[in-house]
Amino acid sequence: MKADCCCQPSTHPAACGCCEGVEALTPLSTANRPGLPALSYRIGTHATFLETMRARLSSSDYPKLAELTTRDVNDDPAITLLDAWATVADVLTFYQERIANEGYLRIATELRSVQELARLVGYQPRPGVASSVYLAYTLDDNFKEEVIVPKGARSQSIPGPRELPQSFETSEDLKARARWNHLRPRMTQPQTAESIRQGDGKNAWIYLKGISTNLEPNGPLLIDFLGNDEPQFFRVKEVLPDSAADHTQVILQTESTRQVSGTAIMATKERLSFVEALGNL
């Protein structure tokens, strides 16, 4: 350390530097205008902290330090100590700024911060759910034996324009056979007495094979529900042929439904259409 102070200009070769650092630079302002992508919340950096402490050495608040005239970090242990504390302050203010930024939803970068902010308004994010898809495996027709598609088998989608491929894995072992390549879903189901009477809840109906039924609206129709002693009498409300499916939907007038006796059936057999419900599906 030097005992005297030459107070020469900084450009003078004999200047000791004892009069440098006479301006305190910290604390810096932490005011931020709205709409910024990040907050500036540091009251200082290593350079400003060190400059401020060196300036305080020349302050009248600490007269005992007036004898310390050197400002060289490399030569004096006292200035080196100030440099170390400037480093500590730099690190602390850096993390303080990071914590301040995590306190706002718009500028938070950590998932935990976003979750904690959401909980303040009673919202809790739902855990992520993997997407699912139905896959159809096709085997070589010449392969006759059954094989197992193992759990975890990976498939990848074909991406469209400006899309990325998506990978999927089977969730369990799957049995596969070549003869299952051409399986088709069943498009119809057997009719029952209940399904005919219930219909869609408003009208009763029956499906007949083919489209040439010779039935007309308000025409009579006898339906023999297997297991009953006598057929049931209906009148036709509407006839809807479907050539693509090769069947005819006959909507019945449920309000005209009534039971007829065996004698009446025999008397009207020539002019009534007699349908065995379960034999003409």
C-alpha positions as CSV (number, residue, x, y, z in Angstrom):
1,M,0.0,0.0,0.0
2,K,1.1,3.6,-0.6
3,A,1.0,6.1,2.2
4,D,0.8,9.2,0.0
5,C,-1.6,10.3,-2.6
6,C,-0.2,12.0,-5.7
7,C,-3.6,12.7,-7.2
8,Q,-2.1,12.9,-10.6
9,P,-4.3,12.7,-13.7
10,S,-4.9,9.1,-14.8
11,T,-2.8,9.7,-17.9
12,H,0.2,10.8,-15.8
13,P,2.9,8.0,-15.5
14,A,3.2,8.7,-11.8
15,A,-0.5,8.4,-11.1
16,C,-1.2,5.9,-8.3
17,G,-5.0,5.7,-8.9
18,C,-6.0,6.6,-5.4
19,C,-8.5,9.1,-6.6
20,E,-10.2,6.6,-9.0
21,G,-13.7,5.2,-8.3
22,V,-15.2,8.2,-6.6
23,E,-18.7,7.6,-8.0
24,A,-21.1,5.0,-6.6
25,L,-22.9,3.1,-9.4
26,T,-25.1,0.9,-7.3
27,P,-27.9,0.2,-6.7
28,L,-29.1,0.4,-10.3
29,S,-32.8,1.1,-11.1
30,T,-35.1,-2.0,-11.4
31,A,-38.0,-0.2,-13.1
32,N,-39.3,-1.9,-16.2
33,R,-41.8,-0.7,-18.7
34,P,-44.8,-3.0,-19.5
35,G,-44.7,-5.5,-22.3
36,L,-41.0,-6.6,-22.0
37,P,-40.1,-10.2,-22.8
38,A,-38.0,-10.3,-19.6
39,L,-37.5,-8.3,-16.5
40,S,-34.2,-6.4,-15.7
41,Y,-34.0,-6.8,-12.0
42,R,-30.3,-6.6,-11.1
43,I,-29.2,-3.7,-8.9
44,G,-25.7,-4.2,-10.2
45,T,-23.1,-6.4,-11.8
46,H,-19.6,-7.3,-10.8
47,A,-18.1,-4.2,-12.4
48,T,-20.6,-1.8,-10.9
49,F,-20.3,-3.4,-7.4
50,L,-16.5,-3.2,-7.5
51,E,-16.6,0.4,-8.7
52,T,-19.0,1.4,-6.0
53,M,-16.9,-0.2,-3.2
54,R,-13.7,1.4,-4.5
55,A,-15.5,4.7,-4.5
56,R,-16.6,4.2,-0.9
57,L,-13.0,3.9,0.0
58,S,-12.6,7.6,-0.8
59,S,-15.8,8.6,0.9
60,S,-15.8,10.8,4.0
61,D,-18.1,8.3,5.6
62,Y,-15.1,6.0,6.3
63,P,-12.2,8.3,7.2
64,K,-10.1,5.4,8.5
65,L,-9.9,4.1,5.0
66,A,-8.4,7.3,3.7
67,E,-4.9,5.8,4.3
68,L,-5.7,3.0,1.7
69,T,-4.6,4.8,-1.4
70,T,-4.1,1.9,-3.8
71,R,-6.8,0.7,-6.2
72,D,-4.9,-2.1,-7.9
73,V,-6.6,-5.5,-7.6
74,N,-3.5,-7.4,-8.5
75,D,-1.2,-5.8,-5.9
76,D,-3.3,-5.2,-2.8
77,P,-5.2,-7.9,-0.8
78,A,-7.8,-5.3,0.4
79,I,-8.8,-4.5,-3.2
80,T,-8.8,-8.3,-4.0
81,L,-11.2,-8.8,-1.1
82,L,-13.5,-6.2,-2.6
83,D,-13.3,-8.0,-5.9
84,A,-14.4,-11.2,-4.3
85,W,-17.4,-9.6,-2.7
86,A,-18.3,-8.0,-6.0
87,T,-18.4,-11.5,-7.5
88,V,-20.7,-12.7,-4.7
89,A,-23.0,-9.8,-5.2
90,D,-23.0,-10.4,-9.0
91,V,-24.0,-14.1,-8.5
92,L,-26.8,-13.2,-6.0
93,T,-28.3,-10.5,-8.1
94,F,-28.2,-12.8,-11.2
95,Y,-30.3,-15.5,-9.4
96,Q,-32.5,-12.8,-7.9
97,E,-33.4,-11.6,-11.4
98,R,-34.1,-15.2,-12.5
99,I,-36.5,-15.7,-9.6
100,A,-38.2,-12.4,-10.3
101,N,-38.8,-13.5,-13.9
102,E,-40.4,-16.7,-12.8
103,G,-43.0,-14.9,-10.8
104,Y,-44.9,-13.7,-14.0
105,L,-46.8,-16.0,-16.3
106,R,-45.8,-14.2,-19.5
107,I,-42.1,-14.5,-18.9
108,A,-41.8,-17.6,-16.8
109,T,-39.6,-20.3,-18.4
110,E,-39.8,-23.1,-15.9
111,L,-42.7,-25.6,-15.9
112,R,-42.8,-25.6,-12.1
113,S,-43.2,-21.8,-12.1
114,V,-46.2,-22.0,-14.6
115,Q,-47.8,-24.7,-12.5
116,E,-47.5,-22.7,-9.2
117,L,-48.9,-19.6,-10.9
118,A,-51.8,-21.6,-12.3
119,R,-52.6,-22.9,-8.8
120,L,-53.1,-19.4,-7.5
121,V,-56.3,-19.2,-9.5
122,G,-57.3,-22.8,-8.7
123,Y,-56.2,-24.4,-11.9
124,Q,-54.1,-27.6,-12.0
125,P,-52.8,-28.8,-15.3
126,R,-53.8,-32.4,-16.3
127,P,-51.0,-34.9,-16.9
128,G,-50.1,-35.4,-20.5
129,V,-52.0,-38.2,-22.3
130,A,-50.5,-40.1,-25.1
131,S,-52.5,-40.2,-28.4
132,S,-54.0,-43.4,-29.7
133,V,-54.8,-44.8,-33.1
134,Y,-56.4,-48.0,-34.6
135,L,-53.9,-50.0,-36.7
136,A,-54.7,-52.7,-39.2
137,Y,-52.0,-55.3,-39.8
138,T,-52.0,-57.2,-43.1
139,L,-50.1,-60.5,-43.4
140,D,-48.8,-62.3,-46.5
141,D,-51.5,-64.5,-47.9
142,N,-49.1,-67.3,-48.3
143,F,-48.4,-67.3,-44.5
144,K,-50.9,-69.8,-43.0
145,E,-49.8,-69.9,-39.4
146,E,-50.9,-67.6,-36.6
147,V,-48.3,-65.0,-35.5
148,I,-48.0,-62.6,-32.6
149,V,-47.4,-58.9,-33.0
150,P,-45.4,-58.2,-29.8
151,K,-46.3,-55.5,-27.4
152,G,-44.4,-52.3,-28.2
153,A,-44.2,-52.9,-32.0
154,R,-43.6,-49.5,-33.6
155,S,-45.5,-48.0,-36.4
156,Q,-45.1,-44.6,-38.0
157,S,-47.6,-42.4,-39.8
158,I,-47.0,-40.9,-43.2
159,P,-46.7,-37.1,-42.7
160,G,-48.5,-34.7,-44.9
161,P,-47.1,-31.4,-46.2
162,R,-45.3,-29.5,-43.5
163,E,-46.0,-32.2,-40.9
164,L,-43.8,-34.5,-38.9
165,P,-44.2,-38.3,-38.8
166,Q,-45.9,-39.6,-35.6
167,S,-44.8,-42.9,-34.0
168,F,-47.1,-45.3,-32.3
169,E,-46.5,-48.5,-30.3
170,T,-48.9,-51.4,-29.7
171,S,-50.1,-51.5,-26.1
172,E,-50.4,-55.3,-25.9
173,D,-49.6,-58.5,-27.8
174,L,-51.8,-59.0,-30.9
175,K,-52.7,-62.2,-32.7
176,A,-52.6,-62.1,-36.5
177,R,-53.6,-64.4,-39.3
178,A,-53.5,-64.0,-43.0
179,R,-57.2,-65.1,-43.4
180,W,-58.1,-62.1,-41.2
181,N,-56.8,-59.7,-43.8
182,H,-60.2,-59.4,-45.5
183,L,-62.5,-59.3,-42.5
184,R,-65.5,-57.1,-42.9
185,P,-67.7,-55.7,-40.2
186,R,-71.2,-57.1,-39.8
187,M,-73.7,-54.6,-41.3
188,T,-76.9,-56.1,-40.0
189,Q,-78.2,-58.0,-37.0
190,P,-81.1,-60.5,-36.5
191,Q,-84.6,-59.1,-35.9
192,T,-86.5,-60.0,-32.9
193,A,-90.1,-59.5,-31.8
194,E,-89.0,-56.7,-29.5
195,S,-86.9,-54.9,-32.1
196,I,-89.8,-55.0,-34.6
197,R,-92.3,-53.7,-32.1
198,Q,-90.0,-51.1,-30.7
199,G,-88.5,-49.7,-33.9
200,D,-87.0,-46.3,-33.3
201,G,-89.3,-45.6,-30.3
202,K,-92.0,-43.9,-32.4
203,N,-92.7,-46.4,-35.2
204,A,-92.5,-50.1,-35.4
205,W,-90.9,-51.6,-38.4
206,I,-89.7,-54.8,-40.0
207,Y,-87.0,-55.4,-42.7
208,L,-87.8,-57.8,-45.5
209,K,-85.4,-59.4,-47.9
210,G,-85.4,-58.0,-51.4
211,I,-87.2,-54.9,-52.8
212,S,-90.2,-56.5,-54.6
213,T,-92.6,-57.0,-51.7
214,N,-95.8,-55.8,-53.4
215,L,-96.7,-54.0,-50.2
216,E,-98.5,-50.6,-50.2
217,P,-99.3,-48.0,-47.6
218,N,-102.3,-49.0,-45.5
219,G,-102.1,-52.5,-46.7
220,P,-102.7,-55.4,-44.3
221,L,-99.8,-57.5,-43.0
222,L,-99.7,-60.6,-40.7
223,I,-96.4,-61.2,-38.8
224,D,-95.9,-64.6,-37.2
225,F,-93.5,-64.1,-34.3
226,L,-92.1,-67.6,-33.7
227,G,-93.2,-68.9,-30.3
228,N,-96.6,-67.2,-30.4
229,D,-99.8,-69.1,-30.9
230,E,-101.3,-66.6,-33.4
231,P,-99.8,-64.2,-35.9
232,Q,-100.2,-60.5,-35.2
233,F,-102.1,-58.1,-37.6
234,F,-100.5,-54.8,-38.7
235,R,-101.2,-52.2,-41.3
236,V,-98.4,-50.8,-43.5
237,K,-97.6,-47.1,-43.0
238,E,-94.7,-46.7,-45.4
239,V,-92.5,-48.9,-47.6
240,L,-88.9,-48.0,-48.1
241,P,-86.9,-50.2,-50.5
242,D,-83.1,-50.1,-50.4
243,S,-81.7,-51.6,-53.6
244,A,-78.0,-51.2,-52.4
245,A,-78.6,-53.3,-49.3
246,D,-81.2,-55.5,-51.1
247,H,-83.9,-55.2,-48.4
248,T,-87.1,-53.3,-47.7
249,Q,-88.0,-51.4,-44.6
250,V,-91.7,-51.6,-43.8
251,I,-92.9,-49.1,-41.3
252,L,-96.0,-50.3,-39.5
253,Q,-99.0,-48.4,-38.1
254,T,-98.7,-49.3,-34.5
255,E,-102.0,-47.7,-33.5
256,S,-103.8,-50.3,-35.8
257,T,-102.1,-53.3,-34.2
258,R,-104.5,-56.0,-33.1
259,Q,-104.7,-59.7,-32.6
260,V,-106.9,-61.7,-35.0
261,S,-108.3,-65.1,-34.5
262,G,-107.4,-68.2,-36.4
263,T,-110.7,-68.2,-38.2
264,A,-110.2,-64.6,-39.4
265,I,-106.7,-65.5,-40.6
266,M,-108.0,-68.4,-42.7
267,A,-110.8,-66.2,-44.1
268,T,-108.4,-63.4,-45.2
269,K,-105.4,-65.6,-46.1
270,E,-105.8,-65.0,-49.8
271,R,-105.7,-61.2,-49.6
272,L,-103.2,-60.8,-46.8
273,S,-99.4,-60.8,-47.0
274,F,-98.2,-63.4,-44.5
275,V,-94.7,-63.0,-43.2
276,E,-92.7,-65.2,-41.0
277,A,-90.7,-62.5,-39.2
278,L,-87.6,-64.6,-38.4
279,G,-87.6,-66.5,-41.7
280,N,-87.5,-63.5,-44.0
281,L,-84.7,-61.4,-42.5
